[in-house]
Amino acid sequence: MSGRVEIQSDDRFSLCGDVEFDEVGDLKKQGLAAVADASAEHDKLSIDLAQLSQSNSVTVALMLAWLREGKTRGVAVNFTSVPPAIGKILEFSGLSSLVSYELAS
């Protein structure tokens, strides 16, 4: 199953499926558009990763791009249900203090 962005509400979207290197550009654009849309009415945005079936370092790259866009637009971005492997990448790379996230239980 390829990766996709699913809009849940105007202040929440999900990253779902398998995030693959060859589709990251499209996923980035979809997420950036969702962040821009959220900024029109909200100062917070939640991005849910519970439906990811496979993730890797490119998932972290997407998270950082969306976080940066949120910061530019004055939107606090929080990631929920972050897979433990992504949490470890954030921790080992020194990014855990820069990214607001909650690990999946």
Kinemage of the C-alpha trace (Angstrom):
@kinemage 1
@onewidth
@group {chain A} dominant
@subgroup {mainchain}
@vectorlist {calphas} color= white
{ca met a 1} P 0.000 0.000 0.000
{ca ser a 2} L 1.569 3.274 -1.020
{ca gly a 3} L 1.682 6.284 1.264
{ca arg a 4} L -1.048 8.875 1.330
{ca val a 5} L -2.193 11.921 3.245
{ca glu a 6} L -5.763 11.737 4.510
{ca ile a 7} L -7.464 14.897 5.743
{ca gln a 8} L -9.418 14.172 8.937
{ca ser a 9} L -10.562 17.742 9.695
{ca asp a 10} L -9.307 21.249 9.081
{ca asp a 11} L -6.792 20.901 11.927
{ca arg a 12} L -5.872 17.215 11.632
{ca phe a 13} L -4.538 14.884 8.965
{ca ser a 14} L -3.057 11.403 8.837
{ca leu a 15} L -0.061 9.952 7.051
{ca cys a 16} L -1.023 6.423 6.039
{ca gly a 17} L 0.390 3.360 4.312
{ca asp a 18} L 4.004 2.774 3.285
{ca val a 19} L 6.122 5.879 2.856
{ca glu a 20} L 8.420 5.183 -0.090
{ca phe a 21} L 11.288 7.325 -1.369
{ca asp a 22} L 9.802 7.658 -4.869
{ca glu a 23} L 6.563 9.236 -3.640
{ca val a 24} L 7.885 11.516 -0.916
{ca gly a 25} L 7.637 14.603 -3.150
{ca asp a 26} L 3.889 14.169 -3.615
{ca leu a 27} L 3.341 13.406 0.066
{ca lys a 28} L 5.328 16.488 1.024
{ca lys a 29} L 3.198 18.699 -1.239
{ca gln a 30} L -0.044 17.245 0.124
{ca gly a 31} L 1.088 17.790 3.705
{ca leu a 32} L 2.319 21.327 3.008
{ca ala a 33} L -1.080 22.164 1.507
{ca ala a 34} L -2.814 20.731 4.587
{ca val a 35} L -0.597 22.826 6.885
{ca ala a 36} L -1.386 25.936 4.815
{ca asp a 37} L -5.119 25.189 4.974
{ca ala a 38} L -4.974 24.655 8.737
{ca ser a 39} L -3.150 27.958 9.237
{ca ala a 40} L -6.107 29.874 7.835
{ca glu a 41} L -8.231 29.084 10.903
{ca his a 42} L -6.066 27.372 13.523
{ca asp a 43} L -2.846 27.838 15.436
{ca lys a 44} L -2.449 24.090 16.081
{ca leu a 45} L -2.324 21.082 13.781
{ca ser a 46} L -2.241 17.403 14.675
{ca ile a 47} L -0.677 14.893 12.295
{ca asp a 48} L -1.535 11.281 13.084
{ca leu a 49} L 0.901 8.514 12.114
{ca ala a 50} L -1.160 5.599 13.484
{ca gln a 51} L -2.011 4.292 10.016
{ca leu a 52} L 1.578 4.005 8.822
{ca ser a 53} L 2.347 0.433 7.870
{ca gln a 54} L 5.993 1.129 7.074
{ca ser a 55} L 8.176 4.092 7.896
{ca asn a 56} L 11.801 5.067 7.652
{ca ser a 57} L 14.057 8.107 7.637
{ca val a 58} L 12.091 9.654 4.774
{ca thr a 59} L 9.133 9.798 7.183
{ca val a 60} L 11.273 11.948 9.477
{ca ala a 61} L 12.134 14.184 6.517
{ca leu a 62} L 8.405 14.673 5.840
{ca met a 63} L 7.748 15.433 9.484
{ca leu a 64} L 10.482 18.079 9.508
{ca ala a 65} L 9.209 19.688 6.282
{ca trp a 66} L 5.689 19.933 7.694
{ca leu a 67} L 6.982 21.181 11.046
{ca arg a 68} L 9.038 23.876 9.293
{ca glu a 69} L 5.993 24.952 7.245
{ca gly a 70} L 3.909 25.119 10.406
{ca lys a 71} L 6.516 27.285 12.095
{ca thr a 72} L 6.587 29.610 9.076
{ca arg a 73} L 2.792 29.929 9.189
{ca gly a 74} L 2.490 30.245 12.976
{ca val a 75} L 0.961 26.793 13.449
{ca ala a 76} L 2.137 24.489 16.243
{ca val a 77} L 2.434 21.001 14.722
{ca asn a 78} L 2.092 17.927 16.937
{ca phe a 79} L 2.610 14.360 15.703
{ca thr a 80} L 0.549 11.607 17.324
{ca ser a 81} L 0.915 7.822 17.336
{ca val a 82} L 4.518 8.060 16.179
{ca pro a 83} L 5.975 4.585 15.589
{ca pro a 84} L 8.728 3.698 18.080
{ca ala a 85} L 11.299 3.359 15.271
{ca ile a 86} L 10.646 6.961 14.208
{ca gly a 87} L 10.896 8.044 17.838
{ca lys a 88} L 14.331 6.401 18.001
{ca ile a 89} L 15.469 8.168 14.820
{ca leu a 90} L 14.338 11.496 16.294
{ca glu a 91} L 16.118 10.707 19.549
{ca phe a 92} L 19.391 9.471 18.037
{ca ser a 93} L 19.574 12.381 15.582
{ca gly a 94} L 19.084 14.965 18.313
{ca leu a 95} L 15.733 16.095 16.897
{ca ser a 96} L 13.449 14.876 19.686
{ca ser a 97} L 13.635 18.218 21.477
{ca leu a 98} L 12.607 20.085 18.306
{ca val a 99} L 9.617 17.934 17.349
{ca ser a 100} L 6.411 17.762 19.373
{ca tyr a 101} L 5.290 14.125 19.294
{ca glu a 102} L 3.607 11.329 21.176
{ca leu a 103} L 4.753 7.750 20.666
{ca ala a 104} L 2.243 5.100 19.699
{ca ser a 105} L 1.250 2.939 22.629
